[in-house]
Amino acid sequence: MDKTNDTSREIYSCALRVLEAEGAQAVTMRRVARETGITPMAIYHHYKNRETLLSAVVDNEFEQLAEYFQRAARRREFEEQMIHIMDGYVDYALAHPRIFDYVFSSPRPGARRYPSDFRARRSPTLNILADTVRSLIRSKQLKEDDAWEIAMQLWAHVHGYLMLYRAGRFELTEREFRNLVHRSLRRLLNGLAG
C-alpha cells in the first residue's frame, strides 16, 4: 500500500472493511471503487488488480499479527512465552474472523508454503515463533530439535482448535475455550521441554 497517497489508503481501508464484513469473495475492484467514490478504471492506478489489493491487506494484517507475537515473545518463562504468543493468534482469529479465514484458511495467490518460504524467513509471524523456539532450544528449555518443525507443530495445534471452535464443535464460552487451548499447549510443551 502506498501510505503517502490518501486515495490508496482509502481504497485499502475499504477493501479491509469489506473483507472483514463479508469475506474475500465480496472484495471486487468495481465495488471498492464505487464505495470510495472513484471510477472503476481509476482504482487500477493504485492497485494493479484485485490480487494486488488483497495482498496489500494480507501483508498489513501479518504485520499486525507479528506485533501480537512480538509483545508475547518478551516473557521470560518458556511455557508462558509460547502460550502468550499463541494467544496472539487466537486473539486475532476471534477478533477478525473473515480476515483470518482468508489469510490462514483459504487458498490464495502468493500464500507462503512450508518448508521453503518459512525456512527462507518469509513469514513475519512464524519467524518470531521459530526464533523463540530456537532460543529456548539453545538455553536447554526445549529439547534439541528442528525449530521450524516445532513452530509449525505449535501453530497447527492452535489452528486446529480455532477451526473446530469456529465451526461450533465446542460447547464452551470463549474463556473456557482459551483455557482448554492453554491446557492443551501446556501438555504439548511439557513433551518438548528439555
C-alpha positions in Angstrom: 0.0 0.0 0.0 1.3 3.5 -0.9 1.0 5.0 2.6 1.7 8.5 1.2 -1.4 8.5 -1.0 -4.8 9.3 0.6 -6.7 7.6 -2.2 -4.6 4.4 -1.9 -5.2 4.4 1.8 -9.0 4.9 1.3 -9.1 2.0 -1.2 -7.1 -0.2 1.1 -9.4 0.7 4.1 -12.5 -0.1 2.1 -11.1 -3.4 0.9 -10.3 -4.3 4.5 -13.8 -3.4 5.7 -15.5 -5.4 3.0 -13.1 -8.4 3.7 -13.9 -8.3 7.4 -17.6 -7.8 7.0 -18.3 -10.2 4.1 -15.2 -12.2 3.2 -12.8 -12.2 0.3 -15.3 -13.1 -2.4 -17.1 -9.7 -1.7 -13.9 -7.6 -2.4 -14.1 -6.6 -6.1 -12.3 -3.7 -7.7 -15.7 -2.3 -9.0 -17.3 -2.4 -5.6 -14.3 -0.8 -3.8 -14.1 1.9 -6.5 -17.8 2.6 -6.1 -17.6 2.8 -2.3 -14.6 5.0 -2.3 -16.1 7.4 -4.9 -13.6 6.8 -7.7 -14.1 5.4 -11.2 -13.6 1.7 -11.7 -10.7 2.5 -14.0 -9.0 4.9 -11.6 -8.6 2.2 -8.9 -6.1 0.5 -11.2 -3.8 3.5 -10.9 -3.4 2.5 -7.2 -3.6 -1.3 -7.3 -2.8 -3.4 -10.4 -5.6 -5.9 -9.8 -7.8 -7.5 -7.0 -4.9 -9.8 -6.0 -2.5 -6.9 -5.5 -5.1 -5.1 -3.4 -5.8 -8.2 -1.3 -2.1 -8.9 -1.0 -1.6 -5.4 0.5 -4.3 -6.1 3.0 -2.8 -9.5 3.9 0.7 -8.1 4.3 -0.5 -5.4 6.6 -2.5 -7.9 8.6 0.6 -10.1 9.0 2.4 -7.1 10.4 -0.3 -6.5 13.0 -0.3 -10.2 14.0 3.5 -10.1 14.3 3.1 -7.2 16.8 0.9 -9.5 18.9 3.6 -12.2 18.8 6.5 -9.7 19.5 4.9 -8.5 22.7 4.4 -12.0 23.9 7.9 -13.2 23.0 9.4 -10.9 25.6 8.1 -13.0 28.5 10.7 -15.0 30.5 9.4 -18.5 31.2 9.3 -20.6 28.1 5.8 -22.0 28.7 4.5 -18.5 29.4 6.2 -17.2 26.2 4.7 -19.8 24.0 1.2 -19.6 25.4 1.1 -15.9 25.1 2.5 -16.0 21.5 -0.2 -18.4 20.6 -2.8 -16.3 22.5 -2.0 -13.5 19.9 -3.0 -15.9 17.2 -6.3 -16.8 19.0 -6.9 -13.1 19.7 -6.5 -12.2 16.1 -8.6 -15.1 14.8 -11.5 -14.3 17.1 -11.3 -10.5 16.6 -11.0 -10.7 12.8 -12.6 -14.0 11.7 -13.1 -13.3 8.0 -9.7 -11.8 7.5 -8.3 -14.8 9.5 -10.1 -17.2 7.2 -8.7 -15.5 4.1 -5.2 -15.2 5.4 -4.8 -18.6 7.1 -7.5 -21.0 5.9 -8.1 -20.3 2.2 -6.1 -21.0 -0.9 -4.8 -17.7 -2.2 -2.2 -16.4 -4.6 1.2 -15.8 -3.0 0.4 -17.7 0.2 3.6 -18.9 1.9 4.4 -22.6 1.7 6.3 -24.8 4.1 9.2 -25.5 4.2 10.9 -23.3 1.5 9.1 -20.0 2.3 9.3 -20.4 6.0 12.9 -21.5 6.2 13.8 -18.6 3.9 12.2 -16.4 6.7 9.4 -15.0 4.5 6.8 -15.3 7.3 6.7 -12.3 9.6 4.7 -14.2 12.2 6.2 -17.7 12.2 9.7 -16.2 12.2 9.0 -14.9 15.7 7.7 -18.2 16.9 10.7 -20.1 15.3 13.2 -17.7 16.7 11.7 -18.1 20.2 11.8 -21.9 19.8 15.4 -21.7 18.7 16.4 -19.5 21.7 14.6 -21.9 24.0 16.5 -24.9 22.5 19.8 -23.0 22.9 19.0 -22.3 26.6 18.1 -26.0 27.0 14.5 -25.2 28.0 13.4 -27.2 24.9 14.9 -30.5 23.6 17.2 -30.3 20.7 15.1 -30.5 17.6 14.2 -28.6 14.4 12.9 -25.2 15.4 10.8 -24.7 12.3 9.1 -28.1 12.7 8.3 -27.3 16.3 7.0 -23.8 15.4 4.7 -25.4 12.7 3.6 -28.0 15.2 2.6 -25.4 17.7 0.9 -23.2 15.1 -1.0 -26.2 13.6 -2.1 -27.3 17.0 -3.7 -24.0 17.9 -5.0 -23.5 14.4 -6.9 -26.9 14.6 -8.5 -25.8 17.9 -9.6 -22.5 16.3 -11.1 -24.1 13.3 -13.1 -26.5 15.5 -14.2 -23.8 17.8 -15.3 -21.5 15.0 -17.2 -24.4 13.4 -19.3 -24.8 16.6 -17.7 -28.0 17.7 -17.2 -26.9 21.4 -19.9 -26.1 23.9 -17.6 -23.7 25.6 -17.6 -20.0 26.3 -14.7 -18.1 24.7 -12.9 -18.0 28.1 -13.4 -21.8 28.6 -12.1 -22.4 25.1 -9.0 -20.3 25.7 -8.4 -22.2 29.0 -8.7 -25.5 27.1 -6.2 -24.3 24.5 -3.8 -23.3 27.3 -4.0 -26.7 29.0 -3.5 -28.4 25.6 -0.5 -26.3 24.8 1.0 -27.0 28.3 0.7 -30.7 27.6 2.4 -30.3 24.3 5.1 -28.1 25.6 5.8 -30.5 28.5 6.6 -33.1 26.0 9.0 -30.7 24.1 10.7 -29.5 27.3 14.4 -30.1 27.8 
